[in-house]
Amino acid sequence: MEIDNTKNSSDKTVSASGDSDLIQVRAIISCSNCGYKKKFRNQFPRKDLELLTVAVKVFEWMVCDKCGDLLKLDLEFQV
């Protein structure tokens, strides 16, 4: 009977850890000069964190279509 309890509890732990492996990110892109603001949401596995790093480096050089000023990128994470 203890083995069954251990099996069931380990199954729950495995499935719960699969859900917690996802990181939810909200990106807010804004321009302080003209007031442009856009929000994006996405989620990805922790193992793909390097892909986020590449995307952030691309955002670093984005400029506003309306005024040509550099855009500001704010990231909000939910783990």
N, CA, C and O atoms as CSV, one atom per row, in Angstrom:
chain,resi,resn,atom,element,x,y,z
A,1,MET,N,N,0.806,-1.185,0.000
A,1,MET,CA,C,0.000,0.000,0.000
A,1,MET,C,C,0.859,1.263,0.000
A,1,MET,O,O,0.502,2.238,-0.662
A,2,GLU,N,N,1.942,1.274,0.698
A,2,GLU,CA,C,2.822,2.451,0.696
A,2,GLU,C,C,3.449,2.654,-0.680
A,2,GLU,O,O,3.693,3.789,-1.088
A,3,ILE,N,N,3.704,1.587,-1.381
A,3,ILE,CA,C,4.289,1.704,-2.717
A,3,ILE,C,C,3.296,2.392,-3.647
A,3,ILE,O,O,3.683,3.245,-4.446
A,4,ASP,N,N,2.002,2.022,-3.548
A,4,ASP,CA,C,0.983,2.672,-4.379
A,4,ASP,C,C,0.901,4.159,-4.068
A,4,ASP,O,O,0.791,4.975,-4.984
A,5,ASN,N,N,0.953,4.521,-2.799
A,5,ASN,CA,C,0.902,5.939,-2.433
A,5,ASN,C,C,2.109,6.678,-2.983
A,5,ASN,O,O,1.988,7.803,-3.469
A,6,THR,N,N,3.266,6.047,-2.907
A,6,THR,CA,C,4.475,6.674,-3.427
A,6,THR,C,C,4.387,6.836,-4.935
A,6,THR,O,O,4.778,7.871,-5.475
A,7,LYS,N,N,3.872,5.810,-5.624
A,7,LYS,CA,C,3.717,5.897,-7.070
A,7,LYS,C,C,2.783,7.034,-7.456
A,7,LYS,O,O,3.097,7.820,-8.349
A,8,ASN,N,N,1.648,7.124,-6.796
A,8,ASN,CA,C,0.679,8.169,-7.128
A,8,ASN,C,C,1.236,9.548,-6.832
A,8,ASN,O,O,1.046,10.475,-7.619
A,9,SER,N,N,1.910,9.693,-5.727
A,9,SER,CA,C,2.448,11.009,-5.390
A,9,SER,C,C,3.565,11.408,-6.345
A,9,SER,O,O,3.703,12.589,-6.665
A,10,SER,N,N,4.363,10.453,-6.806
A,10,SER,CA,C,5.425,10.803,-7.743
A,10,SER,C,C,4.844,11.166,-9.109
A,10,SER,O,O,5.397,12.013,-9.810
A,11,ASP,N,N,3.718,10.523,-9.497
A,11,ASP,CA,C,3.071,10.885,-10.757
A,11,ASP,C,C,2.581,12.321,-10.716
A,11,ASP,O,O,2.726,13.054,-11.694
A,12,LYS,N,N,2.005,12.730,-9.601
A,12,LYS,CA,C,1.523,14.098,-9.465
A,12,LYS,C,C,2.673,15.085,-9.506
A,12,LYS,O,O,2.558,16.165,-10.086
A,13,THR,N,N,3.774,14.709,-8.891
A,13,THR,CA,C,4.931,15.594,-8.869
A,13,THR,C,C,5.483,15.785,-10.275
A,13,THR,O,O,5.850,16.897,-10.654
A,14,VAL,N,N,5.542,14.708,-11.044
A,14,VAL,CA,C,6.067,14.793,-12.405
A,14,VAL,C,C,5.171,15.678,-13.256
A,14,VAL,O,O,5.669,16.526,-13.997
A,15,SER,N,N,3.848,15.494,-13.163
A,15,SER,CA,C,2.967,16.317,-13.983
A,15,SER,C,C,2.989,17.766,-13.533
A,15,SER,O,O,2.889,18.664,-14.369
A,16,ALA,N,N,3.116,18.019,-12.248
A,16,ALA,CA,C,3.179,19.389,-11.746
A,16,ALA,C,C,4.471,20.061,-12.186
A,16,ALA,O,O,4.478,21.251,-12.501
A,17,SER,N,N,5.569,19.301,-12.209
A,17,SER,CA,C,6.837,19.904,-12.622
A,17,SER,C,C,6.817,20.235,-14.106
A,17,SER,O,O,7.510,21.159,-14.533
A,18,GLY,N,N,6.028,19.494,-14.918
A,18,GLY,CA,C,5.903,19.816,-16.331
A,18,GLY,C,C,5.234,21.152,-16.538
A,18,GLY,O,O,5.623,21.903,-17.433
A,19,ASP,N,N,4.225,21.472,-15.726
A,19,ASP,CA,C,3.544,22.757,-15.826
A,19,ASP,C,C,4.441,23.892,-15.370
A,19,ASP,O,O,4.415,24.977,-15.951
A,20,SER,N,N,5.231,23.656,-14.339
A,20,SER,CA,C,6.075,24.723,-13.802
A,20,SER,C,C,7.306,24.957,-14.666
A,20,SER,O,O,8.063,25.898,-14.424
A,21,ASP,N,N,7.514,24.115,-15.665
A,21,ASP,CA,C,8.648,24.275,-16.565
A,21,ASP,C,C,8.412,25.422,-17.548
A,21,ASP,O,O,9.353,25.881,-18.197
A,22,LEU,N,N,7.186,25.881,-17.663
A,22,LEU,CA,C,6.866,26.966,-18.578
A,22,LEU,C,C,7.055,28.320,-17.904
A,22,LEU,O,O,6.664,28.519,-16.754
A,23,ILE,N,N,7.654,29.233,-18.631
A,23,ILE,CA,C,7.813,30.604,-18.169
A,23,ILE,C,C,6.898,31.473,-19.020
A,23,ILE,O,O,6.959,31.423,-20.249
A,24,GLN,N,N,6.062,32.258,-18.383
A,24,GLN,CA,C,5.182,33.165,-19.102
A,24,GLN,C,C,5.814,34.554,-19.104
A,24,GLN,O,O,6.242,35.062,-18.068
A,25,VAL,N,N,5.862,35.149,-20.284
A,25,VAL,CA,C,6.498,36.458,-20.438
A,25,VAL,C,C,5.525,37.430,-21.090
A,25,VAL,O,O,4.830,37.086,-22.046
A,26,ARG,N,N,5.489,38.634,-20.566
A,26,ARG,CA,C,4.736,39.712,-21.202
A,26,ARG,C,C,5.744,40.791,-21.562
A,26,ARG,O,O,6.482,41.278,-20.705
A,27,ALA,N,N,5.767,41.158,-22.833
A,27,ALA,CA,C,6.671,42.202,-23.321
A,27,ALA,C,C,5.854,43.443,-23.636
A,27,ALA,O,O,4.823,43.376,-24.307
A,28,ILE,N,N,6.334,44.578,-23.140
A,28,ILE,CA,C,5.679,45.856,-23.408
A,28,ILE,C,C,6.673,46.731,-24.156
A,28,ILE,O,O,7.722,47.094,-23.623
A,29,ILE,N,N,6.334,47.066,-25.396
A,29,ILE,CA,C,7.190,47.909,-26.234
A,29,ILE,C,C,6.557,49.287,-26.270
A,29,ILE,O,O,5.375,49.427,-26.584
A,30,SER,N,N,7.343,50.303,-25.948
A,30,SER,CA,C,6.770,51.657,-25.912
A,30,SER,C,C,7.793,52.672,-26.418
A,30,SER,O,O,9.002,52.441,-26.412
A,31,CYS,N,N,7.246,53.805,-26.854
A,31,CYS,CA,C,8.063,54.928,-27.299
A,31,CYS,C,C,7.765,56.109,-26.390
A,31,CYS,O,O,6.618,56.544,-26.284
A,32,SER,N,N,8.782,56.620,-25.745
A,32,SER,CA,C,8.586,57.738,-24.815
A,32,SER,C,C,8.358,59.059,-25.558
A,32,SER,O,O,7.847,60.015,-24.975
A,33,ASN,N,N,8.728,59.114,-26.822
A,33,ASN,CA,C,8.618,60.347,-27.583
A,33,ASN,C,C,7.199,60.577,-28.122
A,33,ASN,O,O,6.650,61.667,-27.964
A,34,CYS,N,N,6.602,59.557,-28.757
A,34,CYS,CA,C,5.298,59.757,-29.401
A,34,CYS,C,C,4.153,59.015,-28.725
A,34,CYS,O,O,3.000,59.190,-29.120
A,35,GLY,N,N,4.432,58.195,-27.721
A,35,GLY,CA,C,3.387,57.520,-26.981
A,35,GLY,C,C,2.961,56.165,-27.525
A,35,GLY,O,O,1.979,55.601,-27.042
A,36,TYR,N,N,3.662,55.624,-28.512
A,36,TYR,CA,C,3.348,54.297,-29.049
A,36,TYR,C,C,3.507,53.258,-27.946
A,36,TYR,O,O,4.454,53.327,-27.162
A,37,LYS,N,N,2.578,52.285,-27.878
A,37,LYS,CA,C,2.663,51.232,-26.873
A,37,LYS,C,C,1.999,49.967,-27.408
A,37,LYS,O,O,0.882,50.016,-27.925
A,38,LYS,N,N,2.691,48.836,-27.282
A,38,LYS,CA,C,2.174,47.550,-27.752
A,38,LYS,C,C,2.564,46.486,-26.740
A,38,LYS,O,O,3.681,46.499,-26.223
A,39,LYS,N,N,1.637,45.549,-26.448
A,39,LYS,CA,C,1.892,44.474,-25.490
A,39,LYS,C,C,1.800,43.126,-26.191
A,39,LYS,O,O,0.938,42.912,-27.044
A,40,PHE,N,N,2.703,42.216,-25.819
A,40,PHE,CA,C,2.728,40.858,-26.336
A,40,PHE,C,C,2.828,39.891,-25.170
A,40,PHE,O,O,3.452,40.203,-24.155
A,41,ARG,N,N,2.215,38.712,-25.307
A,41,ARG,CA,C,2.344,37.665,-24.303
A,41,ARG,C,C,2.765,36.378,-24.990
A,41,ARG,O,O,2.358,36.093,-26.116
A,42,ASN,N,N,3.591,35.605,-24.288
A,42,ASN,CA,C,4.016,34.312,-24.800
A,42,ASN,C,C,4.481,33.461,-23.637
A,42,ASN,O,O,4.733,33.974,-22.547
A,43,GLN,N,N,4.596,32.160,-23.865
A,43,GLN,CA,C,5.167,31.265,-22.862
A,43,GLN,C,C,6.116,30.310,-23.567
A,43,GLN,O,O,5.935,29.991,-24.742
A,44,PHE,N,N,7.119,29.861,-22.844
A,44,PHE,CA,C,8.093,28.967,-23.417
A,44,PHE,C,C,8.736,28.132,-22.324
A,44,PHE,O,O,8.728,28.538,-21.162
A,45,PRO,N,N,9.298,26.969,-22.668
A,45,PRO,CA,C,9.972,26.127,-21.671
A,45,PRO,C,C,11.267,26.775,-21.190
A,45,PRO,O,O,11.903,27.534,-21.922
A,46,ARG,N,N,11.642,26.473,-19.974
A,46,ARG,CA,C,12.878,27.025,-19.406
A,46,ARG,C,C,14.096,26.679,-20.246
A,46,ARG,O,O,15.049,27.457,-20.305
A,47,LYS,N,N,14.077,25.523,-20.897
A,47,LYS,CA,C,15.243,25.107,-21.690
A,47,LYS,C,C,15.484,26.036,-22.882
A,47,LYS,O,O,16.590,26.066,-23.422
A,48,ASP,N,N,14.466,26.795,-23.301
A,48,ASP,CA,C,14.584,27.701,-24.444
A,48,ASP,C,C,14.873,29.139,-24.031
A,48,ASP,O,O,14.611,30.066,-24.797
A,49,LEU,N,N,15.400,29.332,-22.849
A,49,LEU,CA,C,15.690,30.677,-22.352
A,49,LEU,C,C,16.696,31.406,-23.243
A,49,LEU,O,O,16.662,32.633,-23.334
A,50,GLU,N,N,17.581,30.673,-23.894
A,50,GLU,CA,C,18.571,31.289,-24.783
A,50,GLU,C,C,17.887,31.982,-25.967
A,50,GLU,O,O,18.382,32.996,-26.459
A,51,LEU,N,N,16.761,31.446,-26.424
A,51,LEU,CA,C,16.034,32.073,-27.536
A,51,LEU,C,C,15.508,33.443,-27.132
A,51,LEU,O,O,15.472,34.364,-27.949
A,52,LEU,N,N,15.102,33.578,-25.885
A,52,LEU,CA,C,14.637,34.877,-25.397
A,52,LEU,C,C,15.781,35.884,-25.407
A,52,LEU,O,O,15.579,37.052,-25.739
A,53,THR,N,N,16.963,35.442,-25.050
A,53,THR,CA,C,18.132,36.321,-25.040
A,53,THR,C,C,18.394,36.891,-26.429
A,53,THR,O,O,18.697,38.076,-26.564
A,54,VAL,N,N,18.283,36.070,-27.446
A,54,VAL,CA,C,18.491,36.508,-28.829
A,54,VAL,C,C,17.426,37.533,-29.214
A,54,VAL,O,O,17.736,38.556,-29.824
A,55,ALA,N,N,16.173,37.259,-28.858
A,55,ALA,CA,C,15.082,38.180,-29.196
A,55,ALA,C,C,15.273,39.528,-28.516
A,55,ALA,O,O,15.010,40.568,-29.120
A,56,VAL,N,N,15.727,39.522,-27.269
A,56,VAL,CA,C,15.936,40.779,-26.543
A,56,VAL,C,C,17.050,41.594,-27.200
A,56,VAL,O,O,16.962,42.820,-27.260
A,57,LYS,N,N,18.083,40.934,-27.688
A,57,LYS,CA,C,19.159,41.656,-28.366
A,57,LYS,C,C,18.660,42.313,-29.657
A,57,LYS,O,O,19.139,43.383,-30.033
A,58,VAL,N,N,17.708,41.681,-30.331
A,58,VAL,CA,C,17.124,42.277,-31.534
A,58,VAL,C,C,16.292,43.500,-31.148
A,58,VAL,O,O,16.375,44.537,-31.807
A,59,PHE,N,N,15.495,43.386,-30.092
A,59,PHE,CA,C,14.671,44.507,-29.636
A,59,PHE,C,C,15.507,45.710,-29.227
A,59,PHE,O,O,15.029,46.843,-29.287
A,60,GLU,N,N,16.723,45.484,-28.821
A,60,GLU,CA,C,17.592,46.563,-28.345
A,60,GLU,C,C,17.796,47.639,-29.409
A,60,GLU,O,O,18.045,48.797,-29.075
A,61,TRP,N,N,17.694,47.271,-30.680
A,61,TRP,CA,C,17.972,48.213,-31.768
A,61,TRP,C,C,16.724,48.629,-32.535
A,61,TRP,O,O,16.840,49.258,-33.587
A,62,MET,N,N,15.537,48.298,-32.042
A,62,MET,CA,C,14.309,48.669,-32.748
A,62,MET,C,C,13.988,50.141,-32.537
A,62,MET,O,O,14.146,50.679,-31.441
A,63,VAL,N,N,13.535,50.779,-33.610
A,63,VAL,CA,C,13.161,52.194,-33.536
A,63,VAL,C,C,11.686,52.350,-33.899
A,63,VAL,O,O,11.107,51.500,-34.576
A,64,CYS,N,N,11.104,53.421,-33.451
A,64,CYS,CA,C,9.699,53.733,-33.697
A,64,CYS,C,C,9.507,54.128,-35.162
A,64,CYS,O,O,10.298,54.895,-35.711
A,65,ASP,N,N,8.455,53.602,-35.790
A,65,ASP,CA,C,8.139,53.950,-37.182
A,65,ASP,C,C,7.697,55.404,-37.309
A,65,ASP,O,O,7.959,56.049,-38.325
A,66,LYS,N,N,7.031,55.919,-36.284
A,66,LYS,CA,C,6.468,57.267,-36.360
A,66,LYS,C,C,7.511,58.359,-36.173
A,66,LYS,O,O,7.528,59.336,-36.922
A,67,CYS,N,N,8.392,58.198,-35.166
A,67,CYS,CA,C,9.305,59.299,-34.850
A,67,CYS,C,C,10.790,58.942,-34.962
A,67,CYS,O,O,11.633,59.839,-34.930
A,68,GLY,N,N,11.130,57.663,-35.093
A,68,GLY,CA,C,12.523,57.265,-35.246
A,68,GLY,C,C,13.298,57.130,-33.943
A,68,GLY,O,O,14.494,56.841,-33.969
A,69,ASP,N,N,12.638,57.333,-32.803
A,69,ASP,CA,C,13.287,57.208,-31.501
A,69,ASP,C,C,13.432,55.725,-31.138
A,69,ASP,O,O,12.638,54.901,-31.593
A,70,LEU,N,N,14.436,55.378,-30.327
A,70,LEU,CA,C,14.604,53.995,-29.885
A,70,LEU,C,C,13.428,53.587,-29.013
A,70,LEU,O,O,12.962,54.365,-28.181
A,71,LEU,N,N,12.946,52.348,-29.209
A,71,LEU,CA,C,11.835,51.832,-28.426
A,71,LEU,C,C,12.327,51.265,-27.098
A,71,LEU,O,O,13.448,50.768,-26.995
A,72,LYS,N,N,11.477,51.351,-26.098
A,72,LYS,CA,C,11.793,50.815,-24.780
A,72,LYS,C,C,11.108,49.458,-24.655
A,72,LYS,O,O,9.943,49.316,-25.024
A,73,LEU,N,N,11.824,48.462,-24.136
A,73,LEU,CA,C,11.283,47.116,-23.956
A,73,LEU,C,C,11.270,46.782,-22.477
A,73,LEU,O,O,12.312,46.784,-21.822
A,74,ASP,N,N,10.077,46.494,-21.949
A,74,ASP,CA,C,9.934,46.037,-20.569
A,74,ASP,C,C,9.424,44.608,-20.594
A,74,ASP,O,O,8.482,44.291,-21.320
A,75,LEU,N,N,10.049,43.743,-19.798
A,75,LEU,CA,C,9.646,42.341,-19.722
A,75,LEU,C,C,9.109,42.041,-18.334
A,75,LEU,O,O,9.689,42.457,-17.332
A,76,GLU,N,N,7.995,41.313,-18.279
A,76,GLU,CA,C,7.418,40.858,-17.024
A,76,GLU,C,C,7.336,39.344,-17.086
A,76,GLU,O,O,6.763,38.782,-18.019
A,77,PHE,N,N,7.914,38.681,-16.083
A,77,PHE,CA,C,7.957,37.224,-16.051
A,77,PHE,C,C,7.034,36.665,-14.980
A,77,PHE,O,O,6.896,37.240,-13.900
A,78,GLN,N,N,6.408,35.544,-15.291
A,78,GLN,CA,C,5.647,34.770,-14.309
A,78,GLN,C,C,6.187,33.358,-14.375
A,78,GLN,O,O,6.082,32.694,-15.406
A,79,VAL,N,N,6.755,32.906,-13.296
A,79,VAL,CA,C,7.320,31.538,-13.271
A,79,VAL,C,C,6.518,30.645,-12.377
A,79,VAL,O,O,6.840,29.466,-12.232
